[in-house]
């Protein structure tokens, strides 16, 4: 391999590494901002504010394994076993209530929009709407 090719590979790896560090830094700053905003009482009256913040962090890190691990590590430092149990039960309740919510929303939203908002496939939405 020529010196030119080696230099280009090294530069490319350095650029990716710097970009990754920048990306992780931005994610960490956003998480810190959300945490401070929450502590300042700026979460409004949304009872799901904290759950949405966790979901957003998880979703934002889905395409980057390092960012996902950083997010999970930070989350694990904040959660207690009781918090985990509560979130797990809430998740199960949300799954169980999903068909009822979808059917209620279908009276004023198109199935495609429901699928996009709830994060399910369009065929699954139609399956739920057809069920009794």
DOTOR-23108 format. One record per residue (C-alpha): residue number from 1; residue in one letter; x, y, z. Coordinates in nm, 4 decimals, always signed. Layout:
<rec seq="NUM" type="A" x="X" y="Y" z="Z"/>
...
# end
This chain:
<rec seq="1" type="X" x="+0.0000" y="+0.0000" z="+0.0000"/>
<rec seq="2" type="X" x="+0.1328" y="+0.3415" z="-0.0885"/>
<rec seq="3" type="X" x="+0.2106" y="+0.6087" z="+0.1665"/>
<rec seq="4" type="X" x="-0.0691" y="+0.8188" z="+0.0130"/>
<rec seq="5" type="X" x="-0.3286" y="+0.5441" z="+0.0680"/>
<rec seq="6" type="X" x="-0.2103" y="+0.4854" z="+0.4255"/>
<rec seq="7" type="X" x="-0.2293" y="+0.8577" z="+0.4949"/>
<rec seq="8" type="X" x="-0.5850" y="+0.8773" z="+0.3538"/>
<rec seq="9" type="X" x="-0.6970" y="+0.5807" z="+0.5673"/>
<rec seq="10" type="X" x="-0.5424" y="+0.7353" z="+0.8770"/>
<rec seq="11" type="X" x="-0.7081" y="+1.0706" z="+0.8066"/>
<rec seq="12" type="X" x="-1.0417" y="+0.9001" z="+0.7439"/>
<rec seq="13" type="X" x="-1.0185" y="+0.7044" z="+1.0711"/>
<rec seq="14" type="X" x="-0.9230" y="+1.0205" z="+1.2613"/>
<rec seq="15" type="X" x="-1.2158" y="+1.2098" z="+1.1079"/>
<rec seq="16" type="X" x="-1.4578" y="+0.9304" z="+1.2013"/>
<rec seq="17" type="X" x="-1.3161" y="+0.9177" z="+1.5520"/>
<rec seq="18" type="X" x="-1.3485" y="+1.2946" z="+1.5956"/>
<rec seq="19" type="X" x="-1.7011" y="+1.2893" z="+1.4537"/>
<rec seq="20" type="X" x="-1.7972" y="+1.0070" z="+1.6896"/>
<rec seq="21" type="X" x="-1.6564" y="+1.1922" z="+1.9909"/>
<rec seq="22" type="X" x="-1.8472" y="+1.5030" z="+1.8847"/>
<rec seq="23" type="X" x="-2.1693" y="+1.3036" z="+1.8419"/>
<rec seq="24" type="X" x="-2.1328" y="+1.1418" z="+2.1841"/>
<rec seq="25" type="X" x="-2.0627" y="+1.4810" z="+2.3369"/>
<rec seq="26" type="X" x="-2.3778" y="+1.6278" z="+2.1831"/>
<rec seq="27" type="X" x="-2.5873" y="+1.3352" z="+2.3088"/>
<rec seq="28" type="X" x="-2.4406" y="+1.3766" z="+2.6579"/>
<rec seq="29" type="X" x="-2.5098" y="+1.7515" z="+2.6539"/>
<rec seq="30" type="X" x="-2.8687" y="+1.6960" z="+2.5432"/>
<rec seq="31" type="X" x="-2.9204" y="+1.4405" z="+2.8189"/>
<rec seq="32" type="X" x="-2.7706" y="+1.6790" z="+3.0744"/>
<rec seq="33" type="X" x="-2.9890" y="+1.9643" z="+2.9476"/>
<rec seq="34" type="X" x="-3.3024" y="+1.7490" z="+2.9726"/>
<rec seq="35" type="X" x="-3.2064" y="+1.6390" z="+3.3240"/>
<rec seq="36" type="X" x="-3.1429" y="+1.9958" z="+3.4397"/>
<rec seq="37" type="X" x="-3.4622" y="+2.1168" z="+3.2736"/>
<rec seq="38" type="X" x="-3.6547" y="+1.8460" z="+3.4528"/>
<rec seq="39" type="X" x="-3.4985" y="+1.9306" z="+3.7874"/>
<rec seq="40" type="X" x="-3.5887" y="+2.2961" z="+3.7316"/>
<rec seq="41" type="X" x="-3.9495" y="+2.1933" z="+3.6907"/>
<rec seq="42" type="X" x="-3.9617" y="+2.2736" z="+3.3208"/>
<rec seq="43" type="X" x="-4.1101" y="+1.9378" z="+3.2318"/>
<rec seq="44" type="X" x="-4.4526" y="+2.0958" z="+3.2498"/>
<rec seq="45" type="X" x="-4.7430" y="+1.8906" z="+3.3663"/>
<rec seq="46" type="X" x="-4.6779" y="+1.5944" z="+3.1362"/>
<rec seq="47" type="X" x="-4.6905" y="+1.2891" z="+3.3648"/>
<rec seq="48" type="X" x="-4.4841" y="+1.0941" z="+3.1102"/>
<rec seq="49" type="X" x="-4.2032" y="+1.3497" z="+3.0816"/>
<rec seq="50" type="X" x="-3.9321" y="+1.1279" z="+3.2307"/>
<rec seq="51" type="X" x="-4.0453" y="+0.8216" z="+3.0376"/>
<rec seq="52" type="X" x="-4.0390" y="+1.0235" z="+2.7143"/>
<rec seq="53" type="X" x="-3.6865" y="+1.1440" z="+2.7932"/>
<rec seq="54" type="X" x="-3.5712" y="+0.7836" z="+2.8423"/>
<rec seq="55" type="X" x="-3.7443" y="+0.6738" z="+2.5207"/>
<rec seq="56" type="X" x="-3.5915" y="+0.9638" z="+2.3267"/>
<rec seq="57" type="X" x="-3.2405" y="+0.8836" z="+2.4481"/>
<rec seq="58" type="X" x="-3.2863" y="+0.5179" z="+2.3637"/>
<rec seq="59" type="X" x="-3.4243" y="+0.5936" z="+2.0178"/>
<rec seq="60" type="X" x="-3.1576" y="+0.8536" z="+1.9376"/>
<rec seq="61" type="X" x="-2.8808" y="+0.6050" z="+2.0110"/>
<rec seq="62" type="X" x="-3.0266" y="+0.3144" z="+1.8128"/>
<rec seq="63" type="X" x="-2.7847" y="+0.3366" z="+1.5192"/>
<rec seq="64" type="X" x="-2.4689" y="+0.3783" z="+1.7230"/>
<rec seq="65" type="X" x="-2.3578" y="+0.1005" z="+1.9563"/>
<rec seq="66" type="X" x="-2.1163" y="+0.3232" z="+2.1510"/>
<rec seq="67" type="X" x="-2.3803" y="+0.5904" z="+2.2024"/>
<rec seq="68" type="X" x="-2.6317" y="+0.3219" z="+2.3042"/>
<rec seq="69" type="X" x="-2.3915" y="+0.1816" z="+2.5634"/>
<rec seq="70" type="X" x="-2.3150" y="+0.5303" z="+2.6970"/>
<rec seq="71" type="X" x="-2.6861" y="+0.6024" z="+2.7255"/>
<rec seq="72" type="X" x="-2.7568" y="+0.2711" z="+2.9006"/>
<rec seq="73" type="X" x="-2.4680" y="+0.3203" z="+3.1419"/>
<rec seq="74" type="X" x="-2.5919" y="+0.6684" z="+3.2361"/>
<rec seq="75" type="X" x="-2.9479" y="+0.5384" z="+3.2702"/>
<rec seq="76" type="X" x="-2.8403" y="+0.2451" z="+3.4876"/>
<rec seq="77" type="X" x="-2.6639" y="+0.4888" z="+3.7224"/>
<rec seq="78" type="X" x="-2.9916" y="+0.6792" z="+3.7715"/>
<rec seq="79" type="X" x="-3.2371" y="+0.3900" z="+3.8046"/>
<rec seq="80" type="X" x="-3.3111" y="+0.1839" z="+4.1115"/>
<rec seq="81" type="X" x="-3.4557" y="-0.1674" z="+4.1022"/>
<rec seq="82" type="X" x="-3.7918" y="-0.0196" z="+4.1963"/>
<rec seq="83" type="X" x="-3.7670" y="+0.2252" z="+3.9023"/>
<rec seq="84" type="X" x="-3.6907" y="-0.0630" z="+3.6659"/>
<rec seq="85" type="X" x="-3.9862" y="-0.2625" z="+3.7959"/>
<rec seq="86" type="X" x="-4.2161" y="+0.0360" z="+3.7569"/>
<rec seq="87" type="X" x="-4.0992" y="+0.1030" z="+3.4012"/>
<rec seq="88" type="X" x="-4.1299" y="-0.2645" z="+3.3062"/>
<rec seq="89" type="X" x="-4.4862" y="-0.2832" z="+3.4420"/>
<rec seq="90" type="X" x="-4.5771" y="+0.0437" z="+3.2721"/>
<rec seq="91" type="X" x="-4.4408" y="-0.0940" z="+2.9454"/>
<rec seq="92" type="X" x="-4.6500" y="-0.4077" z="+2.9806"/>
<rec seq="93" type="X" x="-4.9583" y="-0.1964" z="+3.0564"/>
<rec seq="94" type="X" x="-4.8924" y="+0.0204" z="+2.7493"/>
<rec seq="95" type="X" x="-4.8637" y="-0.2897" z="+2.5298"/>
<rec seq="96" type="X" x="-5.1886" y="-0.4268" z="+2.6722"/>
<rec seq="97" type="X" x="-5.3712" y="-0.0947" z="+2.6190"/>
<rec seq="98" type="X" x="-5.2342" y="-0.0387" z="+2.2682"/>
<rec seq="99" type="X" x="-5.5236" y="-0.2027" z="+2.0780"/>
<rec seq="100" type="X" x="-5.7798" y="+0.0079" z="+2.2652"/>
<rec seq="101" type="X" x="-5.5855" y="+0.3278" z="+2.2040"/>
<rec seq="102" type="X" x="-5.5473" y="+0.2440" z="+1.8338"/>
<rec seq="103" type="X" x="-5.9194" y="+0.1766" z="+1.7969"/>
<rec seq="104" type="X" x="-6.0056" y="+0.5044" z="+1.9702"/>
<rec seq="105" type="X" x="-5.7626" y="+0.7002" z="+1.7517"/>
<rec seq="106" type="X" x="-5.8976" y="+0.5361" z="+1.4346"/>
<rec seq="107" type="X" x="-6.2143" y="+0.7445" z="+1.4632"/>
<rec seq="108" type="X" x="-6.0186" y="+1.0575" z="+1.3686"/>
<rec seq="109" type="X" x="-5.6830" y="+0.9421" z="+1.2275"/>
<rec seq="110" type="X" x="-5.5866" y="+0.7403" z="+0.9238"/>
<rec seq="111" type="X" x="-5.4215" y="+0.4012" z="+0.9864"/>
<rec seq="112" type="X" x="-5.0931" y="+0.5163" z="+0.8284"/>
<rec seq="113" type="X" x="-5.0673" y="+0.8083" z="+1.0700"/>
<rec seq="114" type="X" x="-5.1481" y="+0.5814" z="+1.3653"/>
<rec seq="115" type="X" x="-4.8787" y="+0.3369" z="+1.2530"/>
<rec seq="116" type="X" x="-4.6234" y="+0.6178" z="+1.2266"/>
<rec seq="117" type="X" x="-4.7124" y="+0.7630" z="+1.5659"/>
<rec seq="118" type="X" x="-4.7246" y="+0.4369" z="+1.7596"/>
<rec seq="119" type="X" x="-4.4283" y="+0.2755" z="+1.5847"/>
<rec seq="120" type="X" x="-4.6085" y="-0.0324" z="+1.4538"/>
<rec seq="121" type="X" x="-4.6409" y="-0.1583" z="+1.0985"/>
<rec seq="122" type="X" x="-4.9423" y="-0.0585" z="+0.8956"/>
<rec seq="123" type="X" x="-5.0404" y="-0.4239" z="+0.8600"/>
<rec seq="124" type="X" x="-5.0383" y="-0.4610" z="+1.2407"/>
<rec seq="125" type="X" x="-5.2643" y="-0.1551" z="+1.2715"/>
<rec seq="126" type="X" x="-5.5110" y="-0.3073" z="+1.0245"/>
<rec seq="127" type="X" x="-5.4955" y="-0.6383" z="+1.2111"/>
<rec seq="128" type="X" x="-5.5833" y="-0.4634" z="+1.5384"/>
<rec seq="129" type="X" x="-5.8620" y="-0.2639" z="+1.3761"/>
<rec seq="130" type="X" x="-6.0168" y="-0.5836" z="+1.2320"/>
<rec seq="131" type="X" x="-6.0110" y="-0.7641" z="+1.5664"/>
<rec seq="132" type="X" x="-6.3019" y="-0.7480" z="+1.8086"/>
# end
